[in-house]
Amino acid sequence: MNSDRAAEARRKLDLLRRDYVQRTRTVLTTLAERIAHNRSPDLLPELIAQLHRLAGSGGSFGFDDLSHAARRLEARVEAWSRRTEAIDYEALAQAIAELSALLAPDRGTAVSTSTRAAHKPGPVILWQHAEAAEDAWLVSTLRSFGHWVARVHTAKELAQAIAQEKPEAVLVDLDQRGTDAAARTSLLEELEAVRTRTREADWSLLVASVEDHFALRLQAARLGVASFLRRPFDPMLLVERLEGFRRAEQAEPGRVLLIDDDELLAQHHAAVLETAGFETRVCTEPARALEVLPRFQPELVLIDMYMPECSGPELARVIRQHDTWMALPLVFLSAETDQAMQIAATSEGADDFLTKPIADGHLVASVRARIQRARQLARLMDHDGLTGLFNHRRIKEELGAQVARTSDLDLGLCAAMIDLDRFKQINDRHGHPVGDIVLKALAHLLRKRLREGDAVGRYGGEEFLLLLPGCAAADALRLLDRLRSLFGALRFGSPVGEFSATFSAGVAELGRGETGEMLLERADRALYQAKREGRNRVRLAD
């Protein structure tokens, strides 16, 4: 999130807070006057509703004392409404007036507007006392995929490197002092001291060990280890983990739809989320939710529990009636504190329940965790388990979308069919696990070299489909040839020995009036032309 957007979000929060104070004072003054003059029990339901709203909103705007006092008074008024004896309206009016005093500027706390700083990846630091022979393959693989590698041999060197280089990740060899528990414990204690001294730095910690048991993993977990690698491990596994960390770091926080009839509070929550980088929309009319959903395509919906004409649970049931939104995370946001009511509400189709008032940090953390989890589940559904690329179904869907978008915007589109050469021989000679490493290496290379907006999927077996929107045929041909050269330079190891692998590719540019299937057919013909001509080459379709 850039500084201009952050500053705008902070200004918005300040304005909303001032509006909230003004509006709430007006509401409380009017209620106090009406109760003092009318002295009618008919006003109690309205008063209870207003107090419930204040209990949920006060803390969100920084007035925690107001929320607590409103909740206590709400309970008292509910008790009075159930009794038949006379109500002391004068005392009630006084209690309402006292709530206004809790809106004084010095009674509120500052609203959090913290944002995450952007992190530019630095080197991958390897901490080991002596360079092992097998590490040469690890370093070579990391460098092939664009990771800068630095080595340190002591805890002091590690702390200095972290301070100076601002690393992307640190990989620690837990076996460098021996494989007994005492040696590993000593090393982990030194590592913990380094983490304490460099706690301001933003880096991921990974450890590698020949041992793998619960006690060791527990020690690592307590230290905040992001990934535990059992040695010997495939270097591509480390590349995958690092790229996973990068995706999480670089991913947009997400899109959040807020549905609440209290527009001021909804706008406040939206501004809090915007300061953390989220894109938000506010809908104050539940009946319009089904119009907003397809236009905004939210990744999470925050729904108020109690709204006139349509409650939160009722709206959740309506949303879940549509297959498109069956997996969309729905989270209730309400001042309801009764646990039985919360459980009953979530049984209506929502995924979580957050209680108002909610601290800004808690709101951001809860929303972020839910969206990340939903993305992980979506990734499992849409991506190939081995390579992490789009699966066959998803890349075909993307092809249809790209063709439609190209036609609407009159842009170019190229498709490339890629096939590993003599892949069956690789499996037969080196084994299927090594063949899987080759597939993953090609997948990582394709993903790493593509632009934002490009798409790549595992079409089947050792065949991949690459979609390049806005790309001319000549440019696509040069890109594929460059990828072919880079892939051919990679070295793979197996018990039989080191080897390299190659691929062939066919490129086709979308013609006017052509369908996605027609485009694929031409790219496929070009691929087989490359195969017939001797493999390890790229051919352009006629």
N, C-alpha and C positions, 0 to 999 in steps of 0.2 A: 504494500500500500504506500503511495507516494505521500510526501509531506503535505501537499495541498489538500488532498482528500482527507488526511488525518485532521488537519486544522479545521476544515469545513465541518467534519463530524463533531469536533469539540465545540465549535460555535453553535451547532445545532443542539447539542446537549445542554449548553448553557441557556439557550432560548427556551427550550422545552421545560427546563427546571423553573425558570421564571414564570412561564405560562401556568405550570402546575401550581405554584404557590398562589398566584392570583386567582385561578379558577377554584382551588380548594377553599381559600378564604371566603370567597363569595358564596359557595355552596354551604359552608358551615354557618356563616352569618345568617343566611336565609333560613336554614333549618332551625337554628336557635330561636330566631324571631317567631317563626310559625308555631313552634312548640310552646313558646312562652305565651303567645296570644290565643291560640286555638285550644290548647290543652285537650287534644283528641287522640284516643288510641289508634284512630285510623291512620295517623302519621307514622306509627311505629314500623310497619313493613318497609316504607320508603327509607326511614332512618337506618334500619338494619342493613338494607341494600347499600346505602352510601357508606356506612361504617365498614362493611365487608370490602368494598372497593378501596377505601382508604387503607385498610389493613394490608391489602395486597400491593398498593402502589407507593405508599410513603417511603418504605425502605429502598425501593428502586430508584427514587429520586434523591436519596441520601438522607431521608428523615426517618431513621430507625425508631426513634422515640414515638413519632406519630403513629407508625404502624403498630407498635406494641400497645399504645394507649387506645387506639381505635379498636383493636381486637378485644381488649378487656371490656371496653364500653359496649361493643357488639354483644358479648356474652351476657352482660347485665341487662341490656334492652330485650334480648330474646327471652331471658328469664321473666322480666316484667310482662312481656306480651303474653306469656302463658298463665299469668296469675290474674285474679279477678279483683284484688284489692287496689285501692287508689294509687296512682303513680305520682311521684313528686316531680311534676313537670318543671318546676323552677330549678331544682337540682339538676335535672336532665339538661335543661337549656344551658346552665352554667358549665356542666361537664363538656358540652359541645363547644362552647365558647373557649374553654381551656385548650381544646385541641388546636385552635388557631395559633395559640402562643407557641406551639411546637413547630410552627412553620417559620420562625425567626431565622434569619440567615446564619446566625452563629450556632443554631441547633442542628443544622445539617452537616453531613460529611461530604467531602469532595467525591464526585463521581469519577470512577476509574476510567481512564481513556488510554490505557497502555496498548501499544502495538508491538508486534514481533519485528525485530530488525531483520532485514534481508541478510542472508548468509552466503557469501561467495565461496564455493568449495576450494579448499587448499589442498595440501598433499595428504596422501595416506602414509602415516608414520608406522614403521615396523619396529617394535622394541624386542630385540633379541641380543644375546651376548656375542654370538658368533654366527656368521652367515652360513646357513645350511645349504647343501647342494640343491635340494629340492626347491629352495626359495627362488632360485634363478628363474624357474618356470613361472612362479607366482608373480615376480616382479615384471617379467616380460609380458605376461597376460594383462596385468594392470596397465602397463604403459601402452599396450596395443589398443586399449579402450579408453585412452585419454586421461588416465590417472597418474599424477605426479607422485613418485614414491621417495620417501626419505627414511633413513635408518638411524636408530639411536641404540646405545648399548647399556645405558644406565638410567636410573630414575631421574637424576639431575639433568641429563641430556634431554630426556623426554619433556620435563617441565619447561626447559629453555626453548625447545622446539615448538611446543604448544603456544608459548607466549609470543614467539617471533613469527611462526609460520601460519598460525590460525588454521590448523588442519581440518580436513573434512572428516577424517576418522583415524583412530589409532588401533592397530592390531597388536596384541600382546601375546607372545609365545609363553604359555604357562609352564612349559617343560624346559626352559632355558637353564634352570638351576638344578634340574633333576626331576624325577617323577614322584618323589615321596611327598606326602601331605604337608610336612613341615616346610619344604622348599617352596611349594606353591602358596602356602599361607603367608610366608614371609614376602613373597613377590606381590601378592594381592594387597598386603598391608602397605607396601611402598606405593603401589598403584593408587590406593585410596588416598594416601597423603598427597600424591600428585593431583588427583581430582580436586581435593580440598583447596590446594594452592591455585588451581586454574579454573575454579568454579564459574568464573565469568565467561570463559571461552565456550564456544558452541561446537562441540564435536561428538561424534558417535564412538563408543568404545566396543571393540570386538576382542574376543579371546580365542585362542586355539590350544587344544590339549589332546594328548593321546588317551587320557582318561576321560570318562563321561559317566558320572554318577550324580545322584541327587545332592549330596553334601557339597560337591564342587560347584554344581550349577546354582545352588542356594547362595553360596559365597559370592558367585559372580552376579547373581540377581540383586543381592543387597548392595553391590557396588555400582549398580546401574548399567550393567553390561547389556548392550543392545542385541548382540548376536554371539552365540557360542558355537564354534566350529570344531568338530572332532577331526583330529589329524589321523591319517593324511586326508586332505580334502581337495576337491577339484577347484582350481583357481577361479573357474567361472562362477562357482558358488559365491565367492567373495565379491566378484564383479556384480552379481545379481543383488546381493545385500546392499552394496554401496549405491547402486542405481535405485533401489527401493528407498533408501534414505533420501536420495536426491529428489525423487518424485514426491515424497512426503513433504520435503522442505519447500519445493517449488510449486506445489499444488495450490491452486486458488482455494481459499477457505470454504467457499460454497455459496449457494443461493438459499435464502430463508424467507418463507412467506409467513407473516404474522396475521392471524385472524382474531380480532378483538374489537368489541363495540366501544371500548374506551380508547379513542383515537390517540389522545395525548400520551397515555401509558404505552400504547403500541409503538408510537413514534419514538418514544424514549428508548424502548428495548431495541428498536431498529437502529437507532443512532449508536447505541452501545456496541451492537454487532458490527456496524459499519466501521467503527474505530479499529476493530480487529480484522478488517479486510473483507467481511462478508458483504455480499450484495443482497439487499432486502427489498421486500414489497409489503405494504400494509393494506389489509382488506378489513373494513369495518362492517361489512354486510355479509353475513354467512351465505346468503342466497347467491352471491356473486362468486363464491369460491370456485365453482366449476368452470367459470369463465376465465378466472385468473390463472388457474393451474396450467392449462395447456400453453398459455402465452408466456408465462414466466418460467415454467419448468423448474420448480423449486426442488432442492435436494432434502429439505426438511420443512415441516409446517408446525408452527407454534400456535396452539388453539386455546383460547380462553374457555374455561369450563362453563361459566354462567353468562349467557347472552340472551337477550330478549328474542322471542320467536323461534330460536333454534339454539339448543344447548351444544356444548362441545362434543359430548358423546353422540348426540344425534348427527351432528355434522360429520364426525368420524365414520359413522355407519354409512352415510351418503357417499362419502369419498371412497370407501372400501367397496362400494357396489360396482365401481369401475375397474376393470382388469388393469388398466394402465397405471393405476395408483395403488395397486395392492401392496407393493413393496416400499412405497414412499413412507419414510419415518414421520409419524404424527406424535407430537408431544403436547400434553395438556399443561397449561400454565394457569394456576389458580391460587387463590388465598385459602382454599379448602385444606384444613389440617386433619380432618377425620380420616384415619388410615383406611377404614372400611370403605369409605366413599372413594378414596383414591384408587383402591384395588378394583372396585366396581367400575370406575371410570375407564381404567386401562383395559378392562375386559371387553370394552366396546370397540376395540380395534386400534387403540393408541399404543405406542411403544414405551412411553415413559410419562412421568408426572413430576413437574417442577412446581415448587410451592412459592407463591408470592408472599412477601417481597423477596426477590432473588438478587444476590450480590452480582455486580457486573462481571467479575471474574468467573463466578460459578456459572452464570448464563453462557458466557463465551466458551468455557471449557466443556460444558454439557453439550452445547450445540456442535462444537468441533468434534467431540468424541463420537456423537451419533452419526454425523456426516461421514467421518472417516470409516466407521464400521459399515455404513451402507455402501460406501465405495468399495470396500474390501469384498463385500458379498456380490456386488455387481461385477467386480473384476473376476471373481470365481465363475460367474455365469457366462461372461462374455469373452474370456481369455483362455487360450490354450494352456493346459496345466504345465507342460514341459517348457515351452519357450516364453510364456508370458505375453505373446502377441495375441491379437484378435483371433478367435477360433473361426472355423469355416462359416458358420451361420452369421456371425457378427461382421466379418469382412465382406460378405455378400450384401448384407444390409447397408454397410457403408458405401459399397459400390453403387447401389441404387440411389442412395442419398446424394453421392457426389455427381452422378450423371444428371439427376434432377437439378441440383444446384448449378452445375455447369450450363445447362440449357437455359435456366432462368437468368443467369448473370452474363451469359455469352462469354464464358471463360474456357480456357483449354483444360484438358484432362488427359493424362497419360497413365496407362496401366502397364505393369511389368510382371511377367510370370517368371519366377526364379526356381531352378531345380538343381539340387546338389548332384555333381557328377559322380557316377559309379558309387553311390552311397551304399548299395548292397555289399560291395566288396569291402568297404570300410567296416561294416557291421560283421561280416564274415571273418575278416582278418584280425580286427582289433576288439571285437565284442560290442554288443548293443549299448552298454553303459558309456563306452567311448563315443559311439555314434551319437548318443544323446548329447554329449558334450559338444560335438561338432555342430549339431542343430542349434544348441543354445548359443554358441559363439556367433553363428551367422545371424541369429535373431537379435542379439545384442548389437552387433555391428549395424544392422539395418535400422534398428530403433535409434541408435546413437547418432546416425548420420542424416536422419530425416529432419525436415522442417516442421514447424508447428502447422497443423492442418493436413499434413501427409498422413497416410494410414497404411499399415502393414499387418498382414495376418498369415497364419499358417493355413494354407489352403488344403493341405492333406499330405501326410507322410513327410517327404523331404521337399515338398513344393510350397512356395510362398507367393503371395500376391501383394504387390506394392502399388498404391494409388497416389498419384502426384498431381493434385489440382493446380491449375494456373501454370503448368509447365509445358513448354514446347517439346516436340519430339527430339530435336537435336540436343537440348539440355538434358532430357531424361536419359538419352543414350550415353552422354558423357558421365552422368552421375552413376549409372549402372556399371559402366566400365571401370570407374574409379573404385566402386565398392568391390567389384570382382578382383581388382588388383590388391586391395587391402586384405580381403579375405584370403587370397592365395598366399599372402605373406605370413599368416598366422601358423604357428607350430603347435601340434598336438602330440601328447605322449601316451604310450600304452606299454604293457609288458613286452610287446613285440618290438617296440622302438618308436622313435619320433616319425611324424609324417605331416604332410600338409593336405589340404582339400581345396577343391575348386567348385565353381558353379557356372551354369549357363543360364542365359536370360533372354526373353523376348519382350520387346517394347512395342506398344501400339498407342496411337493418339486417337482420341474419340472423334469420329467423323460426324458431320451434320446429320441429324435424324437417326443416329446409331443408338442402339440400346446397350445396356451394360453387358448382356450376354454376347452380343456381337463383338464388343470391344475385347472381351476375354478370349473369344474364339480366335481373333486375329493375333493377340499377344501369344496365345498358346501355339499357334502355327509358327510364329517367329522363333519361339523357344525350341521347337523341334527342328527347325532349320539350323539353329546354332548347334544342336546335338549332332545332327547329321554331318555338319562341317568339321567335327572333331572335338566339340565340347570346349569348356573354359573360354567362352566368348559371348558377346551380346549382339543380338540382331534386331533390326527395326522392321516392323511389319510393313508390308506393301500398302 
